[in-house]
Amino acid sequence: MKREHLKPRVYHSIAEMQRAFGLPQPLHPLISLLDFNKVQITAEMLADTFAMDFITSPIMNRRAAG
């Protein structure tokens, strides 16, 4: 069975992604550490495709600027 091409779910912040996975909110908006002994991410949670739109760096921004 072919998998239907679906538009990926885009997360725009760490907090948004963690909320969608039922995880606790990060203490800092740019940093998140998870103890995988205490957190379980199931296959059902990862069933859909997703992309993260919150990771940038000065180097990437300089290259985009030309």
PyMOL Python script that loads the backbone (N, CA, C, O; Angstrom):
from pymol import cmd

cmd.read_pdbstr("""\
ATOM      1  N   MET A   1       0.842  -1.174   0.000  1.00  0.00           N
ATOM      2  CA  MET A   1       0.000   0.000   0.000  1.00  0.00           C
ATOM      3  C   MET A   1       0.890   1.241   0.000  1.00  0.00           C
ATOM      4  O   MET A   1       1.784   1.382   0.835  1.00  0.00           O
ATOM      5  N   LYS A   2       0.632   2.124  -0.940  1.00  0.00           N
ATOM      6  CA  LYS A   2       1.405   3.356  -1.008  1.00  0.00           C
ATOM      7  C   LYS A   2       0.920   4.335   0.044  1.00  0.00           C
ATOM      8  O   LYS A   2      -0.278   4.459   0.300  1.00  0.00           O
ATOM      9  N   ARG A   3       1.867   5.022   0.644  1.00  0.00           N
ATOM     10  CA  ARG A   3       1.507   6.051   1.616  1.00  0.00           C
ATOM     11  C   ARG A   3       1.115   7.323   0.873  1.00  0.00           C
ATOM     12  O   ARG A   3       1.832   7.786  -0.015  1.00  0.00           O
ATOM     13  N   GLU A   4      -0.011   7.868   1.241  1.00  0.00           N
ATOM     14  CA  GLU A   4      -0.493   9.084   0.617  1.00  0.00           C
ATOM     15  C   GLU A   4       0.436  10.247   0.975  1.00  0.00           C
ATOM     16  O   GLU A   4       0.854  10.381   2.125  1.00  0.00           O
ATOM     17  N   HIS A   5       0.756  11.082  -0.007  1.00  0.00           N
ATOM     18  CA  HIS A   5       1.624  12.232   0.257  1.00  0.00           C
ATOM     19  C   HIS A   5       0.817  13.309   0.969  1.00  0.00           C
ATOM     20  O   HIS A   5      -0.052  13.947   0.374  1.00  0.00           O
ATOM     21  N   LEU A   6       1.110  13.498   2.223  1.00  0.00           N
ATOM     22  CA  LEU A   6       0.416  14.489   3.026  1.00  0.00           C
ATOM     23  C   LEU A   6       1.346  15.656   3.314  1.00  0.00           C
ATOM     24  O   LEU A   6       2.563  15.495   3.401  1.00  0.00           O
ATOM     25  N   LYS A   7       0.759  16.812   3.457  1.00  0.00           N
ATOM     26  CA  LYS A   7       1.527  17.984   3.839  1.00  0.00           C
ATOM     27  C   LYS A   7       1.982  17.805   5.283  1.00  0.00           C
ATOM     28  O   LYS A   7       1.156  17.516   6.150  1.00  0.00           O
ATOM     29  N   PRO A   8       3.280  17.970   5.564  1.00  0.00           N
ATOM     30  CA  PRO A   8       3.748  17.751   6.942  1.00  0.00           C
ATOM     31  C   PRO A   8       3.223  18.809   7.905  1.00  0.00           C
ATOM     32  O   PRO A   8       2.995  19.957   7.526  1.00  0.00           O
ATOM     33  N   ARG A   9       3.042  18.411   9.126  1.00  0.00           N
ATOM     34  CA  ARG A   9       2.672  19.355  10.181  1.00  0.00           C
ATOM     35  C   ARG A   9       3.934  20.150  10.517  1.00  0.00           C
ATOM     36  O   ARG A   9       4.993  19.561  10.737  1.00  0.00           O
ATOM     37  N   VAL A  10       3.833  21.465  10.558  1.00  0.00           N
ATOM     38  CA  VAL A  10       4.991  22.324  10.829  1.00  0.00           C
ATOM     39  C   VAL A  10       4.863  22.887  12.235  1.00  0.00           C
ATOM     40  O   VAL A  10       3.850  23.491  12.588  1.00  0.00           O
ATOM     41  N   TYR A  11       5.904  22.682  13.030  1.00  0.00           N
ATOM     42  CA  TYR A  11       5.961  23.239  14.380  1.00  0.00           C
ATOM     43  C   TYR A  11       6.826  24.491  14.332  1.00  0.00           C
ATOM     44  O   TYR A  11       7.936  24.468  13.799  1.00  0.00           O
ATOM     45  N   HIS A  12       6.310  25.588  14.894  1.00  0.00           N
ATOM     46  CA  HIS A  12       7.009  26.866  14.842  1.00  0.00           C
ATOM     47  C   HIS A  12       7.743  27.206  16.138  1.00  0.00           C
ATOM     48  O   HIS A  12       8.428  28.226  16.215  1.00  0.00           O
ATOM     49  N   SER A  13       7.603  26.359  17.151  1.00  0.00           N
ATOM     50  CA  SER A  13       8.325  26.590  18.405  1.00  0.00           C
ATOM     51  C   SER A  13       8.492  25.258  19.132  1.00  0.00           C
ATOM     52  O   SER A  13       7.759  24.299  18.887  1.00  0.00           O
ATOM     53  N   ILE A  14       9.457  25.224  20.016  1.00  0.00           N
ATOM     54  CA  ILE A  14       9.669  24.038  20.840  1.00  0.00           C
ATOM     55  C   ILE A  14       8.442  23.788  21.696  1.00  0.00           C
ATOM     56  O   ILE A  14       8.014  22.643  21.847  1.00  0.00           O
ATOM     57  N   ALA A  15       7.872  24.843  22.259  1.00  0.00           N
ATOM     58  CA  ALA A  15       6.693  24.696  23.120  1.00  0.00           C
ATOM     59  C   ALA A  15       5.526  24.084  22.342  1.00  0.00           C
ATOM     60  O   ALA A  15       4.826  23.216  22.864  1.00  0.00           O
ATOM     61  N   GLU A  16       5.312  24.522  21.114  1.00  0.00           N
ATOM     62  CA  GLU A  16       4.226  23.986  20.285  1.00  0.00           C
ATOM     63  C   GLU A  16       4.427  22.500  20.021  1.00  0.00           C
ATOM     64  O   GLU A  16       3.478  21.721  20.106  1.00  0.00           O
ATOM     65  N   MET A  17       5.658  22.101  19.700  1.00  0.00           N
ATOM     66  CA  MET A  17       5.948  20.697  19.420  1.00  0.00           C
ATOM     67  C   MET A  17       5.757  19.845  20.670  1.00  0.00           C
ATOM     68  O   MET A  17       5.163  18.769  20.603  1.00  0.00           O
ATOM     69  N   GLN A  18       6.249  20.310  21.790  1.00  0.00           N
ATOM     70  CA  GLN A  18       6.124  19.531  23.024  1.00  0.00           C
ATOM     71  C   GLN A  18       4.663  19.423  23.451  1.00  0.00           C
ATOM     72  O   GLN A  18       4.249  18.385  23.968  1.00  0.00           O
ATOM     73  N   ARG A  19       3.891  20.460  23.247  1.00  0.00           N
ATOM     74  CA  ARG A  19       2.459  20.426  23.566  1.00  0.00           C
ATOM     75  C   ARG A  19       1.758  19.369  22.702  1.00  0.00           C
ATOM     76  O   ARG A  19       0.924  18.615  23.203  1.00  0.00           O
ATOM     77  N   ALA A  20       2.094  19.312  21.407  1.00  0.00           N
ATOM     78  CA  ALA A  20       1.479  18.350  20.493  1.00  0.00           C
ATOM     79  C   ALA A  20       1.797  16.911  20.883  1.00  0.00           C
ATOM     80  O   ALA A  20       0.975  16.017  20.679  1.00  0.00           O
ATOM     81  N   PHE A  21       2.988  16.678  21.446  1.00  0.00           N
ATOM     82  CA  PHE A  21       3.386  15.342  21.861  1.00  0.00           C
ATOM     83  C   PHE A  21       2.990  15.027  23.298  1.00  0.00           C
ATOM     84  O   PHE A  21       3.303  13.954  23.814  1.00  0.00           O
ATOM     85  N   GLY A  22       2.295  15.973  23.948  1.00  0.00           N
ATOM     86  CA  GLY A  22       1.855  15.743  25.326  1.00  0.00           C
ATOM     87  C   GLY A  22       2.992  15.809  26.328  1.00  0.00           C
ATOM     88  O   GLY A  22       2.927  15.189  27.390  1.00  0.00           O
ATOM     89  N   LEU A  23       4.028  16.555  25.996  1.00  0.00           N
ATOM     90  CA  LEU A  23       5.195  16.675  26.864  1.00  0.00           C
ATOM     91  C   LEU A  23       5.116  17.966  27.674  1.00  0.00           C
ATOM     92  O   LEU A  23       4.385  18.883  27.300  1.00  0.00           O
ATOM     93  N   PRO A  24       5.853  18.051  28.772  1.00  0.00           N
ATOM     94  CA  PRO A  24       5.837  19.288  29.564  1.00  0.00           C
ATOM     95  C   PRO A  24       6.434  20.457  28.789  1.00  0.00           C
ATOM     96  O   PRO A  24       7.296  20.271  27.930  1.00  0.00           O
ATOM     97  N   GLN A  25       5.971  21.650  29.100  1.00  0.00           N
ATOM     98  CA  GLN A  25       6.477  22.848  28.446  1.00  0.00           C
ATOM     99  C   GLN A  25       7.934  23.081  28.846  1.00  0.00           C
ATOM    100  O   GLN A  25       8.309  22.817  29.988  1.00  0.00           O
ATOM    101  N   PRO A  26       8.761  23.575  27.915  1.00  0.00           N
ATOM    102  CA  PRO A  26      10.160  23.837  28.245  1.00  0.00           C
ATOM    103  C   PRO A  26      10.278  25.010  29.224  1.00  0.00           C
ATOM    104  O   PRO A  26       9.439  25.911  29.234  1.00  0.00           O
ATOM    105  N   LEU A  27      11.320  24.984  30.035  1.00  0.00           N
ATOM    106  CA  LEU A  27      11.567  26.079  30.964  1.00  0.00           C
ATOM    107  C   LEU A  27      12.150  27.292  30.256  1.00  0.00           C
ATOM    108  O   LEU A  27      12.062  28.412  30.759  1.00  0.00           O
ATOM    109  N   HIS A  28      12.748  27.071  29.087  1.00  0.00           N
ATOM    110  CA  HIS A  28      13.345  28.136  28.282  1.00  0.00           C
ATOM    111  C   HIS A  28      12.788  28.008  26.868  1.00  0.00           C
ATOM    112  O   HIS A  28      12.673  26.887  26.372  1.00  0.00           O
ATOM    113  N   PRO A  29      12.439  29.099  26.200  1.00  0.00           N
ATOM    114  CA  PRO A  29      11.815  28.991  24.873  1.00  0.00           C
ATOM    115  C   PRO A  29      12.725  28.457  23.762  1.00  0.00           C
ATOM    116  O   PRO A  29      12.232  28.035  22.716  1.00  0.00           O
ATOM    117  N   LEU A  30      14.037  28.470  23.973  1.00  0.00           N
ATOM    118  CA  LEU A  30      14.960  28.033  22.919  1.00  0.00           C
ATOM    119  C   LEU A  30      15.675  26.730  23.222  1.00  0.00           C
ATOM    120  O   LEU A  30      16.383  26.199  22.365  1.00  0.00           O
ATOM    121  N   ILE A  31      15.500  26.201  24.438  1.00  0.00           N
ATOM    122  CA  ILE A  31      16.237  25.004  24.852  1.00  0.00           C
ATOM    123  C   ILE A  31      15.266  24.017  25.473  1.00  0.00           C
ATOM    124  O   ILE A  31      14.402  24.393  26.266  1.00  0.00           O
ATOM    125  N   SER A  32      15.416  22.752  25.106  1.00  0.00           N
ATOM    126  CA  SER A  32      14.578  21.722  25.708  1.00  0.00           C
ATOM    127  C   SER A  32      15.411  20.463  25.890  1.00  0.00           C
ATOM    128  O   SER A  32      16.053  19.991  24.951  1.00  0.00           O
ATOM    129  N   LEU A  33      15.397  19.935  27.078  1.00  0.00           N
ATOM    130  CA  LEU A  33      16.061  18.678  27.383  1.00  0.00           C
ATOM    131  C   LEU A  33      15.004  17.711  27.887  1.00  0.00           C
ATOM    132  O   LEU A  33      14.191  18.060  28.743  1.00  0.00           O
ATOM    133  N   LEU A  34      15.018  16.502  27.358  1.00  0.00           N
ATOM    134  CA  LEU A  34      14.052  15.496  27.780  1.00  0.00           C
ATOM    135  C   LEU A  34      14.782  14.291  28.341  1.00  0.00           C
ATOM    136  O   LEU A  34      15.771  13.832  27.769  1.00  0.00           O
ATOM    137  N   ASP A  35      14.294  13.780  29.459  1.00  0.00           N
ATOM    138  CA  ASP A  35      14.805  12.543  30.037  1.00  0.00           C
ATOM    139  C   ASP A  35      13.946  11.412  29.487  1.00  0.00           C
ATOM    140  O   ASP A  35      12.816  11.215  29.933  1.00  0.00           O
ATOM    141  N   PHE A  36      14.478  10.667  28.517  1.00  0.00           N
ATOM    142  CA  PHE A  36      13.688   9.636  27.861  1.00  0.00           C
ATOM    143  C   PHE A  36      13.411   8.439  28.762  1.00  0.00           C
ATOM    144  O   PHE A  36      12.683   7.530  28.363  1.00  0.00           O
ATOM    145  N   ASN A  37      13.975   8.419  29.967  1.00  0.00           N
ATOM    146  CA  ASN A  37      13.580   7.418  30.956  1.00  0.00           C
ATOM    147  C   ASN A  37      12.234   7.792  31.578  1.00  0.00           C
ATOM    148  O   ASN A  37      11.548   6.936  32.137  1.00  0.00           O
ATOM    149  N   LYS A  38      11.858   9.067  31.481  1.00  0.00           N
ATOM    150  CA  LYS A  38      10.609   9.553  32.065  1.00  0.00           C
ATOM    151  C   LYS A  38       9.547   9.902  31.024  1.00  0.00           C
ATOM    152  O   LYS A  38       8.376  10.063  31.365  1.00  0.00           O
ATOM    153  N   VAL A  39       9.951  10.020  29.752  1.00  0.00           N
ATOM    154  CA  VAL A  39       9.041  10.438  28.688  1.00  0.00           C
ATOM    155  C   VAL A  39       8.957   9.319  27.664  1.00  0.00           C
ATOM    156  O   VAL A  39       9.974   8.748  27.268  1.00  0.00           O
ATOM    157  N   GLN A  40       7.745   9.011  27.240  1.00  0.00           N
ATOM    158  CA  GLN A  40       7.572   8.010  26.196  1.00  0.00           C
ATOM    159  C   GLN A  40       6.938   8.653  24.975  1.00  0.00           C
ATOM    160  O   GLN A  40       5.880   9.276  25.066  1.00  0.00           O
ATOM    161  N   ILE A  41       7.592   8.497  23.838  1.00  0.00           N
ATOM    162  CA  ILE A  41       7.041   8.936  22.565  1.00  0.00           C
ATOM    163  C   ILE A  41       6.706   7.663  21.797  1.00  0.00           C
ATOM    164  O   ILE A  41       7.590   6.863  21.491  1.00  0.00           O
ATOM    165  N   THR A  42       5.438   7.483  21.492  1.00  0.00           N
ATOM    166  CA  THR A  42       4.976   6.253  20.844  1.00  0.00           C
ATOM    167  C   THR A  42       5.009   6.376  19.328  1.00  0.00           C
ATOM    168  O   THR A  42       5.139   7.472  18.784  1.00  0.00           O
ATOM    169  N   ALA A  43       4.892   5.249  18.662  1.00  0.00           N
ATOM    170  CA  ALA A  43       4.867   5.234  17.202  1.00  0.00           C
ATOM    171  C   ALA A  43       3.657   6.004  16.675  1.00  0.00           C
ATOM    172  O   ALA A  43       3.736   6.635  15.622  1.00  0.00           O
ATOM    173  N   GLU A  44       2.543   5.956  17.399  1.00  0.00           N
ATOM    174  CA  GLU A  44       1.354   6.699  16.975  1.00  0.00           C
ATOM    175  C   GLU A  44       1.608   8.206  16.985  1.00  0.00           C
ATOM    176  O   GLU A  44       1.076   8.932  16.144  1.00  0.00           O
ATOM    177  N   MET A  45       2.412   8.674  17.927  1.00  0.00           N
ATOM    178  CA  MET A  45       2.726  10.106  17.998  1.00  0.00           C
ATOM    179  C   MET A  45       3.542  10.551  16.793  1.00  0.00           C
ATOM    180  O   MET A  45       3.471  11.711  16.386  1.00  0.00           O
ATOM    181  N   LEU A  46       4.309   9.644  16.227  1.00  0.00           N
ATOM    182  CA  LEU A  46       5.178   9.964  15.097  1.00  0.00           C
ATOM    183  C   LEU A  46       4.598   9.491  13.772  1.00  0.00           C
ATOM    184  O   LEU A  46       5.308   9.462  12.766  1.00  0.00           O
ATOM    185  N   ALA A  47       3.312   9.117  13.750  1.00  0.00           N
ATOM    186  CA  ALA A  47       2.698   8.569  12.548  1.00  0.00           C
ATOM    187  C   ALA A  47       2.655   9.580  11.409  1.00  0.00           C
ATOM    188  O   ALA A  47       2.847   9.209  10.251  1.00  0.00           O
ATOM    189  N   ASP A  48       2.410  10.843  11.714  1.00  0.00           N
ATOM    190  CA  ASP A  48       2.344  11.879  10.685  1.00  0.00           C
ATOM    191  C   ASP A  48       3.729  12.472  10.445  1.00  0.00           C
ATOM    192  O   ASP A  48       4.590  12.456  11.326  1.00  0.00           O
ATOM    193  N   THR A  49       3.927  12.996   9.232  1.00  0.00           N
ATOM    194  CA  THR A  49       5.187  13.680   8.962  1.00  0.00           C
ATOM    195  C   THR A  49       5.140  15.070   9.582  1.00  0.00           C
ATOM    196  O   THR A  49       4.084  15.698   9.666  1.00  0.00           O
ATOM    197  N   PHE A  50       6.303  15.533  10.013  1.00  0.00           N
ATOM    198  CA  PHE A  50       6.362  16.862  10.598  1.00  0.00           C
ATOM    199  C   PHE A  50       7.693  17.521  10.289  1.00  0.00           C
ATOM    200  O   PHE A  50       8.679  16.857   9.969  1.00  0.00           O
ATOM    201  N   ALA A  51       7.697  18.839  10.391  1.00  0.00           N
ATOM    202  CA  ALA A  51       8.903  19.638  10.165  1.00  0.00           C
ATOM    203  C   ALA A  51       9.010  20.658  11.283  1.00  0.00           C
ATOM    204  O   ALA A  51       8.005  21.092  11.844  1.00  0.00           O
ATOM    205  N   MET A  52      10.241  21.033  11.600  1.00  0.00           N
ATOM    206  CA  MET A  52      10.485  22.030  12.641  1.00  0.00           C
ATOM    207  C   MET A  52      10.958  23.315  11.978  1.00  0.00           C
ATOM    208  O   MET A  52      11.951  23.319  11.250  1.00  0.00           O
ATOM    209  N   ASP A  53      10.246  24.402  12.234  1.00  0.00           N
ATOM    210  CA  ASP A  53      10.560  25.689  11.616  1.00  0.00           C
ATOM    211  C   ASP A  53      11.060  26.680  12.670  1.00  0.00           C
ATOM    212  O   ASP A  53      10.763  27.872  12.591  1.00  0.00           O
ATOM    213  N   PHE A  54      11.815  26.194  13.653  1.00  0.00           N
ATOM    214  CA  PHE A  54      12.265  27.094  14.709  1.00  0.00           C
ATOM    215  C   PHE A  54      13.755  27.022  14.933  1.00  0.00           C
ATOM    216  O   PHE A  54      14.263  27.638  15.871  1.00  0.00           O
ATOM    217  N   ILE A  55      14.469  26.295  14.108  1.00  0.00           N
ATOM    218  CA  ILE A  55      15.918  26.179  14.284  1.00  0.00           C
ATOM    219  C   ILE A  55      16.596  27.059  13.238  1.00  0.00           C
ATOM    220  O   ILE A  55      16.507  26.789  12.041  1.00  0.00           O
ATOM    221  N   THR A  56      17.268  28.102  13.690  1.00  0.00           N
ATOM    222  CA  THR A  56      18.016  28.969  12.785  1.00  0.00           C
ATOM    223  C   THR A  56      19.379  29.263  13.398  1.00  0.00           C
ATOM    224  O   THR A  56      19.591  29.079  14.596  1.00  0.00           O
ATOM    225  N   SER A  57      20.269  29.710  12.580  1.00  0.00           N
ATOM    226  CA  SER A  57      21.583  30.108  13.074  1.00  0.00           C
ATOM    227  C   SER A  57      22.055  31.319  12.281  1.00  0.00           C
ATOM    228  O   SER A  57      21.608  31.532  11.154  1.00  0.00           O
ATOM    229  N   PRO A  58      22.949  32.112  12.855  1.00  0.00           N
ATOM    230  CA  PRO A  58      23.475  33.273  12.114  1.00  0.00           C
ATOM    231  C   PRO A  58      24.136  32.876  10.805  1.00  0.00           C
ATOM    232  O   PRO A  58      24.052  33.625   9.832  1.00  0.00           O
ATOM    233  N   ILE A  59      24.786  31.727  10.749  1.00  0.00           N
ATOM    234  CA  ILE A  59      25.453  31.286   9.522  1.00  0.00           C
ATOM    235  C   ILE A  59      24.415  31.036   8.435  1.00  0.00           C
ATOM    236  O   ILE A  59      24.597  31.459   7.293  1.00  0.00           O
ATOM    237  N   MET A  60      23.320  30.345   8.786  1.00  0.00           N
ATOM    238  CA  MET A  60      22.268  30.075   7.812  1.00  0.00           C
ATOM    239  C   MET A  60      21.642  31.378   7.328  1.00  0.00           C
ATOM    240  O   MET A  60      21.356  31.514   6.139  1.00  0.00           O
ATOM    241  N   ASN A  61      21.428  32.325   8.211  1.00  0.00           N
ATOM    242  CA  ASN A  61      20.827  33.594   7.830  1.00  0.00           C
ATOM    243  C   ASN A  61      21.735  34.395   6.906  1.00  0.00           C
ATOM    244  O   ASN A  61      21.246  35.059   5.993  1.00  0.00           O
ATOM    245  N   ARG A  62      23.052  34.344   7.125  1.00  0.00           N
ATOM    246  CA  ARG A  62      23.991  35.053   6.257  1.00  0.00           C
ATOM    247  C   ARG A  62      23.977  34.459   4.852  1.00  0.00           C
ATOM    248  O   ARG A  62      24.016  35.196   3.866  1.00  0.00           O
ATOM    249  N   ARG A  63      23.923  33.132   4.753  1.00  0.00           N
ATOM    250  CA  ARG A  63      23.912  32.489   3.441  1.00  0.00           C
ATOM    251  C   ARG A  63      22.641  32.840   2.682  1.00  0.00           C
ATOM    252  O   ARG A  63      22.681  33.039   1.468  1.00  0.00           O
ATOM    253  N   ALA A  64      21.524  32.917   3.376  1.00  0.00           N
ATOM    254  CA  ALA A  64      20.256  33.250   2.724  1.00  0.00           C
ATOM    255  C   ALA A  64      20.259  34.685   2.216  1.00  0.00           C
ATOM    256  O   ALA A  64      19.620  34.996   1.211  1.00  0.00           O
ATOM    257  N   ALA A  65      20.987  35.563   2.919  1.00  0.00           N
ATOM    258  CA  ALA A  65      21.030  36.968   2.542  1.00  0.00           C
ATOM    259  C   ALA A  65      21.894  37.207   1.297  1.00  0.00           C
ATOM    260  O   ALA A  65      21.770  38.236   0.633  1.00  0.00           O
ATOM    261  N   GLY A  66      22.759  36.254   0.996  1.00  0.00           N
ATOM    262  CA  GLY A  66      23.538  36.383  -0.223  1.00  0.00           C
ATOM    263  C   GLY A  66      24.935  36.639   0.074  1.00  0.00           C
ATOM    264  O   GLY A  66      25.745  36.777  -0.842  1.00  0.00           O
TER     265      GLY A  66
END
""", "prot")
cmd.dss("prot")
cmd.show_as("cartoon", "prot")
cmd.util.cbc("prot")
cmd.orient("prot")
